[in-house]
Amino acid sequence: MSRPFRLRPCEWVVIAYFGLAAVRTAPRAHWTWLAAIAILAGAGSCALARAEARTGRRAFAMARDWLALPFVLIAYWSVDWVRDGVAIHSFQGSWIVLDRFLFRDLGLKAAIEFFGPLLPFALEFCYALLYTLPIAALAVLYAGGSRSRVERFLFVLLLGAFTTDTLMPLFPSTDPRLRFPGEDLPAWLTASRALNLWLLHHFDIRASVFPSGHVTTGLSTAFGMWLAWPERKRAGLAFFLVACAVALAAVYGRYHYLADALGGAAVSLAAAGAGALVYRRGSADSAGRASPRGE
């Protein structure tokens, strides 16, 4: 017997983001692409939700889980489509002052490089692996027998990432290694840094660096894990530590200002708070709707 289907909160987040992005860019060149993505995301989500409700097959629920992840990258790349071409804001002059205080007066750069290239390599390596964190988190939830809680994790992740993507065009800026070339750059060109520089040159956006998408994605992954799997705090802690390494690498590598990292952290905390409100308020109802097959 078929059941009424419902869209998950995280699916509404995807549809809302691309719909808003299309409205913001109309009638510029890319608005049709953004509108098409919003329509396809909505139609695809409805089709999978209906198929899951009618058949009860776990495969449709799993498809909804995994197909949500590519939208994190698609939304990030779409920021360049939304930007309005406003000149770089003068607030970067204030941001760099804070960074100079952090690196020079407080000695953060010297501390990171105290043991040579070892810690710089590790930080840059974590930064390079950032977009594999959501995949790893989803796999951990599956392996732990908590697939039914995946939508909680996805809600925090997507809300955090998409909120950052919405804010970035409002703060057009350039990363400090390009805006202030040669200033406080890492002393070591490790293999992981070379990889990051190549990835950023070929795949990064140009519209803005505030808030940091890397920091938001990393911390939202960790906070989403804590919300979805509160009884396994060590799993969330492991992702949190990696996310902190990503945030430190973002500033140390001069890919972001400290202000960018703090902005990303604030967005992630807000997304986690929203996730707690959406899911913990109705936790009893959610438990009652849990799949009898242990999904």
CORRA-V722034 format. One record per residue. RES is the residue in one small letter. SS is DSSP state (alpha for helix, beta for strand, coil for the rest). PSI is psi as a letter, one per 40 degrees, with the letter a starting at -180 (NA if undefined). NEAR is the number of other C-alpha atoms within 8 Angstrom. Layout:
[[RES,SS,PSI,NEAR] [RES,SS,PSI,NEAR]]
This chain:
[[m,coil,h,4] [s,coil,i,7] [r,coil,i,6] [p,coil,h,6] [f,coil,i,8] [r,coil,i,7] [l,coil,i,9] [r,coil,i,7] [p,alpha,d,8] [c,alpha,d,12] [e,alpha,d,12] [w,alpha,d,9] [v,alpha,d,12] [v,alpha,d,13] [i,alpha,d,12] [a,alpha,d,9] [y,alpha,d,11] [f,alpha,d,13] [g,alpha,d,11] [l,alpha,d,8] [a,alpha,d,13] [a,alpha,d,14] [v,alpha,d,8] [r,alpha,d,8] [t,alpha,e,12] [a,coil,h,10] [p,coil,f,5] [r,coil,i,6] [a,coil,d,7] [h,coil,e,10] [w,alpha,d,15] [t,alpha,d,9] [w,alpha,d,8] [l,alpha,d,13] [a,alpha,d,12] [a,alpha,d,8] [i,alpha,d,9] [a,alpha,d,14] [i,alpha,d,9] [l,alpha,d,8] [a,alpha,d,11] [g,alpha,d,10] [a,alpha,d,8] [g,alpha,d,8] [s,alpha,d,11] [c,alpha,d,10] [a,alpha,d,8] [l,alpha,d,12] [a,alpha,d,14] [r,alpha,d,11] [a,alpha,d,10] [e,alpha,d,14] [a,alpha,d,11] [r,alpha,d,9] [t,alpha,d,8] [g,coil,e,8] [r,coil,h,7] [r,alpha,d,8] [a,alpha,d,7] [f,alpha,d,11] [a,alpha,d,11] [m,alpha,d,8] [a,alpha,d,9] [r,alpha,d,11] [d,alpha,d,11] [w,alpha,d,7] [l,alpha,e,8] [a,coil,d,10] [l,coil,d,10] [p,alpha,d,7] [f,alpha,d,9] [v,alpha,d,11] [l,alpha,d,8] [i,alpha,d,8] [a,alpha,d,11] [y,alpha,d,12] [w,alpha,d,10] [s,coil,e,9] [v,alpha,d,14] [d,alpha,d,10] [w,alpha,d,9] [v,alpha,d,10] [r,coil,i,11] [d,coil,e,5] [g,coil,e,6] [v,coil,i,6] [a,coil,i,5] [i,coil,h,7] [h,coil,i,8] [s,coil,e,6] [f,coil,e,6] [q,alpha,d,8] [g,alpha,d,7] [s,alpha,d,8] [w,alpha,d,11] [i,alpha,d,10] [v,alpha,d,8] [l,alpha,d,9] [d,alpha,d,10] [r,alpha,d,10] [f,alpha,d,9] [l,alpha,d,10] [f,alpha,d,12] [r,alpha,d,9] [d,alpha,d,7] [l,coil,e,7] [g,coil,f,9] [l,alpha,d,9] [k,alpha,d,11] [a,alpha,d,8] [a,alpha,d,7] [i,alpha,d,9] [e,coil,e,11] [f,coil,d,6] [f,coil,f,7] [g,coil,a,8] [p,alpha,e,9] [l,alpha,d,7] [l,alpha,d,10] [p,alpha,d,14] [f,alpha,d,12] [a,alpha,d,9] [l,alpha,d,12] [e,alpha,d,14] [f,alpha,d,10] [c,alpha,d,12] [y,alpha,d,14] [a,alpha,d,10] [l,coil,e,8] [l,alpha,d,12] [y,alpha,e,8] [t,alpha,e,7] [l,alpha,d,11] [p,alpha,d,10] [i,alpha,d,9] [a,alpha,d,8] [a,alpha,d,11] [l,alpha,d,9] [a,alpha,d,8] [v,alpha,d,8] [l,alpha,d,13] [y,alpha,d,9] [a,alpha,d,7] [g,coil,e,6] [g,coil,f,8] [s,coil,f,12] [r,alpha,d,8] [s,alpha,e,9] [r,alpha,e,10] [v,alpha,d,12] [e,alpha,d,11] [r,alpha,d,12] [f,alpha,d,14] [l,alpha,d,12] [f,alpha,d,13] [v,alpha,d,18] [l,alpha,d,14] [l,alpha,d,12] [l,alpha,d,11] [g,alpha,d,16] [a,alpha,d,15] [f,alpha,d,14] [t,alpha,d,9] [t,alpha,d,15] [d,alpha,d,12] [t,alpha,d,11] [l,alpha,d,10] [m,alpha,d,14] [p,coil,e,14] [l,coil,e,7] [f,coil,g,10] [p,beta,h,16] [s,coil,i,11] [t,coil,i,11] [d,coil,i,12] [p,alpha,d,12] [r,alpha,d,11] [l,alpha,d,7] [r,alpha,d,7] [f,coil,g,7] [p,coil,h,7] [g,coil,e,6] [e,coil,h,6] [d,coil,f,8] [l,coil,i,9] [p,coil,i,9] [a,coil,e,5] [w,coil,h,7] [l,coil,g,7] [t,coil,i,9] [a,alpha,d,7] [s,alpha,d,11] [r,alpha,d,12] [a,alpha,d,9] [l,alpha,d,9] [n,alpha,d,11] [l,alpha,d,8] [w,alpha,d,8] [l,alpha,d,9] [l,alpha,d,8] [h,alpha,d,7] [h,alpha,d,6] [f,alpha,e,6] [d,coil,i,8] [i,coil,i,9] [r,coil,e,6] [a,coil,d,13] [s,beta,i,12] [v,coil,e,14] [f,coil,h,16] [p,coil,i,14] [s,coil,h,13] [g,alpha,d,13] [h,alpha,d,12] [v,alpha,d,15] [t,alpha,d,16] [t,alpha,d,14] [g,alpha,d,16] [l,alpha,d,14] [s,alpha,d,16] [t,alpha,d,16] [a,alpha,d,14] [f,alpha,d,15] [g,alpha,d,16] [m,alpha,d,13] [w,alpha,d,12] [l,alpha,d,12] [a,alpha,d,10] [w,coil,g,12] [p,coil,d,8] [e,coil,e,4] [r,coil,g,8] [k,alpha,d,9] [r,alpha,d,6] [a,alpha,d,9] [g,alpha,d,13] [l,alpha,d,9] [a,alpha,d,9] [f,alpha,d,14] [f,alpha,d,13] [l,alpha,d,8] [v,alpha,d,10] [a,alpha,d,13] [c,alpha,d,11] [a,alpha,d,11] [v,alpha,d,16] [a,alpha,d,12] [l,alpha,d,9] [a,alpha,d,13] [a,alpha,d,15] [v,alpha,d,12] [y,alpha,d,10] [g,coil,e,11] [r,coil,f,12] [y,coil,d,10] [h,coil,i,15] [y,coil,i,14] [l,alpha,d,10] [a,alpha,d,10] [d,alpha,d,12] [a,alpha,d,15] [l,alpha,d,9] [g,alpha,d,11] [g,alpha,d,16] [a,alpha,d,11] [a,alpha,d,8] [v,alpha,d,12] [s,alpha,d,16] [l,alpha,d,10] [a,alpha,d,9] [a,alpha,d,13] [a,alpha,d,14] [g,alpha,d,8] [a,alpha,d,9] [g,alpha,d,14] [a,alpha,d,10] [l,alpha,d,8] [v,alpha,d,8] [y,alpha,d,10] [r,alpha,d,8] [r,coil,d,7] [g,coil,f,8] [s,alpha,d,8] [a,alpha,d,6] [d,alpha,d,7] [s,alpha,d,9] [a,alpha,d,7] [g,alpha,d,6] [r,coil,e,6] [a,coil,i,9] [s,coil,h,7] [p,coil,e,5] [r,coil,e,4] [g,coil,f,8] [e,coil,NA,10]]
